[in-house]
Amino acid sequence: MPRRLGNARILMYSHDTFGLGHLRRCRTIAHSLVEDYRGLNVLIISGATIAGAFDYRARVDFVKIPSVIKLRNGEYTSMDRHIDLQETMKMRQSIIRHTAETFEPDIFIIDKEPLGLRGEVEDTLAYLKTRGTTLILGLRDVMDAPHLLEAEWKRHDVLRKIGNLYDDVWVYGPPDFYDPLTGIDIPQSVRSKMNFVGFLQRKASLEPSTSQPGREDYLLVTTGGGGDGADLVRDVIAAYDVDPTLTHKAVIVLGPYMSADQRSKFREACESRPRLEIIEFDNRMEDRIAGAKAVVAMGGYNTYCEILSFDKPALIVPRTQPREEQLIRATRASELGLISMLSGEDSADAVKFASAIKDVLKRDPPSVSAPGMHLEGLPNISRIVDDWMKRKSGHALSLAQG
């Protein structure tokens, strides 16, 4: 039976410039919290162009801000090329501030970017702090190579601002997997607030779609958002072409951010290859992974959570640009025996890649190869939110009585 949290309100911010990871993480947390607590409402601020393509539970909604995309060189541009980036950033900042003023959240959770994209949330954080809102920064298990992250944060005095603004810093992974701020000189004002909550468990739909392939009969290939996934898809097709003994059916999910030209090229290429099925986008990737025999992926945060949640053997081919996050995560996961890893250079060797794909189809699941990896993030977050809200209501009661 879900507990009741009065009319509590949680605002979440997901900057969403490259891929779907941030929004999917926020949505997972939001759905878990409204499932645990009656009376709780969650509003997600998102820059994802396809935020509306996902389903949202009752008492979870989203506000769409103008989209900004991150280019492979790390620079940003407006999704609408006719609008100047500075104008877009002004609109985003204004909508974020106005939403916070109107929604009046009890808790504000920021995903990954401590001050928002180009500092767009800093003003709102300072405002909400004066209103008594609990401010929480959520960091994924791996951020980036330490020297790159440290340089980026030093330019904007981020660590000092985290210490001054935030009440808590959640790390969405266990402490024995990876510390996202490793290699950086972290002040005690920040380190003391860090709370390793654990990986976020995913669930499949209660009612499997009739359009889904039969369970356990396919290899799932996923590129995440797909914006940088063309090389992986190309290499999978080449591996199947070079090795006639690779007969297991593969379902390839291109991702909504892959270019139209690339999507068209891959669809056409697979029409004559009966072992390969192309899907452009699925808003229930949990169901796809739950039904797969094994997974080949680039290895974003959500993919790891799903691999663990559904106990699937996995082969990861991490990207190394514009961040080294996927490479660091894959290296650590491989050390722990959680996944198999192949470099982009090796995946481009069709014979090597075909052999690695056949191996992953025979690989033990994570529960056997890395039995210590737990998914405790969502219940831990639920407990922390409960503690914060009790503290707030207790403080309000003492003020009223005083």
N, C-alpha and C positions, 0 to 999 in steps of 0.2 A: 504494500500500500504506500503510495507516495506521501511524503511528509509535506506539511504546508509551510510556506514562507510568506504569509501575508500577501501583500501586493509588491513584492520585491522586483526590482528591475536591474537587468544586467545589459550593458552596452558593450559590444565587441567591435574591434577595428581590424580589418584585413586589407592591406594596401593593394595586393593582387596586381602585379605588373608582369609576371612571367609564369604561366602555368596556373594550376588550380589548387596547389597545396595549402595555401593559407586559408582560403575560403572553406575547403573541405575539412580542415582541422577545426576551424571555428564552429562550423556546422555540427561536427561530431560532438564537441563539448556542449554546445547549446542544446542539442537533442537529448543528451544524457541528463543535463540539469533539469529540463522541464519534465522529463520522465520521473526524476527523483522527487521533484518538489511541485506540488500544486500551488497555484497563485504566483508562480514565478514567470516573468516575461523577459524574453531575450530579443534584442535587436542587433543585427550585424550590419555594420557599415562596410561595404565592399566595393572595390574597383574592378571586379571581374566582369568582363563583357557578357558572360553567360551566367551570371548569378541567378537569373530567373529560370534557368534550365533545370535546376535541382528542386526537389520537393522539400518542403519545410513542415515540421510538425506544428500542431496548434501551439500558440504562444511563442513561436519563433518566427521572426520576419527579418527582412533586410532592407537597407536603404542603399540604393545604387549611386555611387559618385562617378563623375566622368573618368573614363578609362585612360590609363597611361601604360604604355608598353615599354619593357626593357629590351634593348637591342643586345645582340650577342657581344658587343664591345663594352657592355655595362652602362651605356648611356640610355637616357629616357627620351620618349617622344609621345605626343598626344596621340591617342587612338584615332581621333578625327584629325587628319593631317591639315585641315583648313583652320584649325584653332591653334594659336600659339601655346607652347608648353606653359609659359608663365600664366597665361589666362586660365588654362585648365587647372593649374595648381591653386590659383586664387579661388576658383569655384569649388574645388574639393575642400579646401580649408574652411570656406564659408559654410558649406553644407555640414561638415563635421561639427563645427562649433554650434550651429543652429540646432542640429539634431540633439546634441548633448544638452543644450539649454532647455529644449522642449521635452525631451524624454526624462530628464532628471534621474539618471541611473544611481543605484546604490553602489554598484561595482562597475568599473570600466576596465576591460581586458584588452590589451594591445598585443597583437600577434607579431612577433619578431622584430619589428622596427621600433626601437624605443621612443623615438620622437616622431614617428610616422615618415612617410615618403617625403624626403627633402624638408623635414621638420614640420610637416603640415599639422601634426597633432599636438605639438608642444604648447601652443596657446590654449587649447582645450583642456589639456592635462592640468595646466596651472589654474585655470578657471575652476575645474571640478574639484581640485584639491581644496580650494577655499570653501567649497560647498560640502565638504566632508565625505566626498565619494572615495571609496576604496579603489586605489589604482594598482593594477596588476600587469606586469610585463610577462608574456609567455614566450619562451625561447624553445625552438626545436632542439633536439639532441645535439646536432652539429650545425654551427653557423657558417663558418668559412675557415680557410687557413688562418692561423693566429696573426701572422704578420699583415695580412690583408685586412682583417677585421679591426685590428688595433689601429692601423693607419686611418681607416675610415672613421672610427669612433673618436680618435684624437682630434681630427679636423673639426668635429662638432661638439667637443667637450661632453660626449655622451655619458661616460661613466659617472662624472660628477652629477649630471642631471638625473641619471637613474637613482643615485643615492638620495637626492633631494626630493624627487617627485614620487617615486613608487613606494608602495607599502610592502609589496611582495614580488618576487621574481620566480615564476614557475618554469622549470625545465621539463619538457615533455619527453623524458627518458629516465632510465635508472642511473644512479651515480656510477655503477660499475660498467656501464656501456661507454659513455663518453661525457666529458665536461665541455660544454660549448664555449667556455671562456678560458680553456686551457692555454697556457703559453702567453697569457696577457696578465699584466700586473693589475690585479683587481683590488680596489680599496675595500676595507672592512665594511664600509657603509653599504656596499653592494653585495659582497660575499655573504654577509650575515642574513641577507634577505632571500638567498637562493634556496629553492625548495625543489628537489628532484622528485617530481610526482610519479614518473613512470610513463611507459608507452600507452597510447590511447587505443583501447580495444575497439574493434569494429564488429558489426553484426550484419548478417545477410537478411534479406527480406523474409518475413514469415511465410509469404506466399510466392514461391518462385515463379518467374514469368514463363508463360508457355512458349515464348520465343527463344528462351535460353537453350543452348545446346545441352545435351544429356550430361549429367554430372560425371566428372572424372575422365572424360573422353578426349580432352583437348589440352594443348599447351597454350597458355595465354601469353601474348606478347603485348606489353603496354608501354607507351611512351610518356605517360603522365599527360600533361597539357598538350604535348605534341609539337610545341614551337621549335624544339631542337631535337626532335625524334626521328628525323628522316634517315639519318645514318644507320640507326638501329634497324629500322624496317628494311632498308636496302640490304643490309648485311644478313638479315634473317632470310630474305628471299634468295639471296645468293647461296646461302648455306643449304637451303632445300634444293636448289638447282644442281649443286655440285655433288650431292650425296643421295643417290637413289634409295639407300637403305634408311634414310630419315623419312619415315612414312607416317609418323604420328601427326594427326591433324593439328594445325595451329590457327588460333583465332587472334588476329592482330587488331588492336584498338589504336587508331591513329592519333586521336586527341583533337579537340576542337581548335587548337591554335596552330596546327600544321597548315601550311599554305595550301590554297585551293589547287594550285598546279601540282604540288607534290601528292596531295590526296588523290587527284585524278589519275596521275601516273601510276600510283600504287594499286588503285582499284583496277585499272586496265591490265596491269601486269599480273594480277592474281586471278583474273577471269579465266586464264588458260592453265591455272595451277590449282587443281581440285583439292590439294591438301591444305591450301591457304585460304582462309576466310577473312575478309576485310570488314571492319566495323569502324565508322568514323568517330562515334562518341557514345558513351553509355553513362548515364547519370547514376547508375547503380553498379559501380565497379566492384563493390563488395560482393555482389552476386556472381559476377564474372570470375573473381578470384576464388570464391568458395567452391565453384563448380569445376575448377581447373585441376589437372593432374600435377602441373608444375608451372612456374612463372619465369619468363624472361623479361627483364625490365631495366630501366636506367637507374632506379634506386632513389627516388625521392622519399621524404619522410613517411608519407601516407602509405606508400607501397610496402615499406617495412612493417608498419603496423598491421597491414592486411595479411602479409605473409605469415606473421606470427599469429594473428587472430584465427586464421583458417589453416594454420600448420601446413604450409605448402613449400616443397622444395623450390629453390629459386637460383637463377643465374643472373647476376647483375653486371651490366656493362655501363659503368658510371660516366657521366659527362665531366669534363674538367673546366669548362668555361660557361658563363662568366664567373662562377664560383667553384671552389674545390670541395664544396660540401658533400656532393655525392661520392667523390673519390675517398674522402676521409671516412665517411660512414661505411662504404663498401669494404674498405681495408680493415676497419675494426670488426665488422660483422663477419668477414672471412676469417680473421684471427680467432674469433670465438666459435667458428664452425657453424654459424647461422646460415650462411649462403655460400655459393661458389661465385667467384669474380673473374671477369675477363676484361682486359683493357680494350679500348676502342681500336687500337692498332691490331690486336689479335682478332677481334670480331670481324675486321675487314679481311682477314684471311679466311675464306669460305670453308676450307677443309678443317681448320682449327675450330671454327665456330660450330660447324656441323657436329663435330666430335663432342664439343662442350654441351650442345643441346641434347644429344643422346645421353650424355652422362647425367644431366640434371633430371631427365625423365626417370632415371634409376636411383636418384639420390634419396637419402633418408630425409624425412621432414624435420623441421627445427626441434620438435619435441624430443627427437632422438639425438640429433646432432648437436644441439645447444639447449639442453633442458632447463638451464637456469634463467632463461629470458622470460620475465613475467610482464603482464599488461595490467598494471594497477592504476594507471593515470586517471581514469574517469571516476572510480570510487574515491580516490584521494582528493580530487578536485571537488567532488560533491561534499566531502567532509569539511574541507577548508572553507567552502562557501557557506556552509551551515554555521561554522564557527564565527566567520565574519559577520553574518547576519544576526546571530545571537548577541554578539558583542555590540552591534549597532543598536539593536532593540533594547538591550540592557542599558546602554548609555542614554538613549532617548527617554527611557522610563525614569532613570535617576534624575535627569534634567527636569522632567515633568513633576516629579515628587519634590525636587528641591525648590 
